[in-house]
Amino acid sequence: MDKRLQQFLDAENISQSQLADTLGVARAGISHILSGRNRPGFDFLEAMALHFPQVSMDWLLTGKGRMYKDALPPAPENPVSAPKLSPRRVSKILVFYDDNTFEEFQ
């Protein structure tokens, strides 16, 4: 997890101390996680999930998937349905040429 946490810091362009301050954890704790000395505790992981909801916890914990969750576009509140088209048939086709002439097909 230490490498993934460092990837996250690099991607977000934040320092270890900024992350510690944001999460409300000891700065030394972040340093120990990044060095591999300590594993993150529940409080750290919970704070990460709350402060950085765009980060995939699956990726952070296991390395599987992508760093960021895929954002789904919001569903429209009042979806507009396409108008119902009656079956139609083509009756005429006009083809225009670059010499200003045309042909008509029926």
Rosetta constraint file for C-alpha pairs under 8 A:
AtomPair CA 1 CA 5 HARMONIC 6.10 0.50
AtomPair CA 1 CA 60 HARMONIC 6.45 0.50
AtomPair CA 1 CA 61 HARMONIC 6.23 0.50
AtomPair CA 1 CA 62 HARMONIC 7.44 0.50
AtomPair CA 1 CA 63 HARMONIC 7.64 0.50
AtomPair CA 2 CA 6 HARMONIC 6.28 0.50
AtomPair CA 2 CA 33 HARMONIC 5.89 0.50
AtomPair CA 2 CA 34 HARMONIC 4.52 0.50
AtomPair CA 2 CA 35 HARMONIC 6.75 0.50
AtomPair CA 2 CA 36 HARMONIC 5.98 0.50
AtomPair CA 3 CA 7 HARMONIC 6.20 0.50
AtomPair CA 3 CA 34 HARMONIC 7.09 0.50
AtomPair CA 4 CA 8 HARMONIC 6.16 0.50
AtomPair CA 4 CA 59 HARMONIC 7.97 0.50
AtomPair CA 4 CA 60 HARMONIC 6.10 0.50
AtomPair CA 4 CA 63 HARMONIC 7.25 0.50
AtomPair CA 5 CA 9 HARMONIC 6.29 0.50
AtomPair CA 5 CA 34 HARMONIC 6.99 0.50
AtomPair CA 5 CA 60 HARMONIC 7.01 0.50
AtomPair CA 6 CA 10 HARMONIC 6.18 0.50
AtomPair CA 6 CA 34 HARMONIC 6.81 0.50
AtomPair CA 7 CA 11 HARMONIC 6.03 0.50
AtomPair CA 8 CA 12 HARMONIC 6.07 0.50
AtomPair CA 8 CA 67 HARMONIC 7.62 0.50
AtomPair CA 9 CA 13 HARMONIC 5.72 0.50
AtomPair CA 9 CA 14 HARMONIC 5.31 0.50
AtomPair CA 9 CA 15 HARMONIC 6.47 0.50
AtomPair CA 9 CA 16 HARMONIC 7.36 0.50
AtomPair CA 9 CA 19 HARMONIC 7.97 0.50
AtomPair CA 10 CA 14 HARMONIC 6.71 0.50
AtomPair CA 14 CA 18 HARMONIC 6.11 0.50
AtomPair CA 14 CA 19 HARMONIC 6.77 0.50
AtomPair CA 15 CA 19 HARMONIC 6.30 0.50
AtomPair CA 16 CA 20 HARMONIC 6.20 0.50
AtomPair CA 16 CA 27 HARMONIC 6.99 0.50
AtomPair CA 16 CA 30 HARMONIC 6.33 0.50
AtomPair CA 16 CA 31 HARMONIC 7.05 0.50
AtomPair CA 17 CA 21 HARMONIC 6.12 0.50
AtomPair CA 17 CA 27 HARMONIC 5.57 0.50
AtomPair CA 17 CA 30 HARMONIC 7.85 0.50
AtomPair CA 18 CA 22 HARMONIC 6.08 0.50
AtomPair CA 19 CA 23 HARMONIC 6.09 0.50
AtomPair CA 19 CA 30 HARMONIC 7.91 0.50
AtomPair CA 20 CA 24 HARMONIC 5.75 0.50
AtomPair CA 20 CA 25 HARMONIC 5.02 0.50
AtomPair CA 20 CA 26 HARMONIC 5.98 0.50
AtomPair CA 20 CA 27 HARMONIC 5.18 0.50
AtomPair CA 20 CA 29 HARMONIC 7.95 0.50
AtomPair CA 20 CA 30 HARMONIC 6.47 0.50
AtomPair CA 21 CA 25 HARMONIC 6.52 0.50
AtomPair CA 21 CA 26 HARMONIC 7.76 0.50
AtomPair CA 21 CA 27 HARMONIC 7.51 0.50
AtomPair CA 22 CA 51 HARMONIC 7.62 0.50
AtomPair CA 23 CA 44 HARMONIC 7.33 0.50
AtomPair CA 23 CA 47 HARMONIC 5.57 0.50
AtomPair CA 23 CA 48 HARMONIC 6.82 0.50
AtomPair CA 23 CA 51 HARMONIC 7.05 0.50
AtomPair CA 25 CA 29 HARMONIC 6.91 0.50
AtomPair CA 25 CA 30 HARMONIC 7.80 0.50
AtomPair CA 25 CA 44 HARMONIC 7.29 0.50
AtomPair CA 26 CA 30 HARMONIC 6.97 0.50
AtomPair CA 27 CA 31 HARMONIC 6.53 0.50
AtomPair CA 28 CA 32 HARMONIC 6.08 0.50
AtomPair CA 29 CA 33 HARMONIC 6.26 0.50
AtomPair CA 29 CA 38 HARMONIC 7.82 0.50
AtomPair CA 30 CA 34 HARMONIC 6.19 0.50
AtomPair CA 31 CA 35 HARMONIC 6.14 0.50
AtomPair CA 32 CA 36 HARMONIC 6.19 0.50
AtomPair CA 32 CA 37 HARMONIC 5.09 0.50
AtomPair CA 32 CA 38 HARMONIC 5.38 0.50
AtomPair CA 33 CA 37 HARMONIC 6.01 0.50
AtomPair CA 33 CA 38 HARMONIC 4.94 0.50
AtomPair CA 33 CA 39 HARMONIC 5.67 0.50
AtomPair CA 33 CA 40 HARMONIC 6.31 0.50
AtomPair CA 40 CA 44 HARMONIC 5.96 0.50
AtomPair CA 40 CA 45 HARMONIC 6.77 0.50
AtomPair CA 41 CA 45 HARMONIC 6.44 0.50
AtomPair CA 42 CA 46 HARMONIC 5.95 0.50
AtomPair CA 43 CA 47 HARMONIC 6.08 0.50
AtomPair CA 44 CA 48 HARMONIC 6.22 0.50
AtomPair CA 45 CA 49 HARMONIC 6.23 0.50
AtomPair CA 46 CA 50 HARMONIC 6.22 0.50
AtomPair CA 47 CA 51 HARMONIC 5.93 0.50
AtomPair CA 48 CA 52 HARMONIC 5.51 0.50
AtomPair CA 48 CA 53 HARMONIC 7.56 0.50
AtomPair CA 49 CA 53 HARMONIC 5.23 0.50
AtomPair CA 49 CA 55 HARMONIC 7.31 0.50
AtomPair CA 49 CA 57 HARMONIC 7.01 0.50
AtomPair CA 54 CA 68 HARMONIC 5.52 0.50
AtomPair CA 54 CA 69 HARMONIC 5.55 0.50
AtomPair CA 55 CA 59 HARMONIC 7.90 0.50
AtomPair CA 55 CA 60 HARMONIC 7.70 0.50
AtomPair CA 55 CA 67 HARMONIC 5.78 0.50
AtomPair CA 55 CA 68 HARMONIC 4.50 0.50
AtomPair CA 55 CA 69 HARMONIC 5.90 0.50
AtomPair CA 56 CA 60 HARMONIC 6.35 0.50
AtomPair CA 56 CA 66 HARMONIC 6.93 0.50
AtomPair CA 56 CA 67 HARMONIC 5.57 0.50
AtomPair CA 56 CA 68 HARMONIC 5.27 0.50
AtomPair CA 56 CA 69 HARMONIC 5.29 0.50
AtomPair CA 57 CA 61 HARMONIC 5.95 0.50
AtomPair CA 58 CA 62 HARMONIC 5.70 0.50
AtomPair CA 58 CA 63 HARMONIC 6.79 0.50
AtomPair CA 58 CA 64 HARMONIC 6.21 0.50
AtomPair CA 58 CA 65 HARMONIC 7.10 0.50
AtomPair CA 59 CA 63 HARMONIC 4.25 0.50
AtomPair CA 59 CA 64 HARMONIC 4.82 0.50
AtomPair CA 59 CA 65 HARMONIC 5.52 0.50
AtomPair CA 59 CA 66 HARMONIC 5.99 0.50
AtomPair CA 59 CA 67 HARMONIC 5.62 0.50
AtomPair CA 60 CA 67 HARMONIC 7.13 0.50
AtomPair CA 91 CA 106 HARMONIC 5.74 0.50
AtomPair CA 92 CA 104 HARMONIC 6.96 0.50
AtomPair CA 92 CA 105 HARMONIC 5.60 0.50
AtomPair CA 92 CA 106 HARMONIC 4.51 0.50
AtomPair CA 93 CA 104 HARMONIC 5.80 0.50
AtomPair CA 93 CA 105 HARMONIC 5.08 0.50
AtomPair CA 93 CA 106 HARMONIC 6.48 0.50
AtomPair CA 94 CA 102 HARMONIC 6.80 0.50
AtomPair CA 94 CA 103 HARMONIC 5.77 0.50
AtomPair CA 94 CA 104 HARMONIC 4.67 0.50
AtomPair CA 94 CA 105 HARMONIC 6.41 0.50
AtomPair CA 95 CA 102 HARMONIC 5.36 0.50
AtomPair CA 95 CA 103 HARMONIC 5.25 0.50
AtomPair CA 95 CA 104 HARMONIC 6.54 0.50
AtomPair CA 96 CA 100 HARMONIC 6.84 0.50
AtomPair CA 96 CA 101 HARMONIC 6.06 0.50
AtomPair CA 96 CA 102 HARMONIC 4.35 0.50
AtomPair CA 96 CA 103 HARMONIC 6.74 0.50
AtomPair CA 97 CA 101 HARMONIC 5.42 0.50
AtomPair CA 97 CA 102 HARMONIC 5.77 0.50
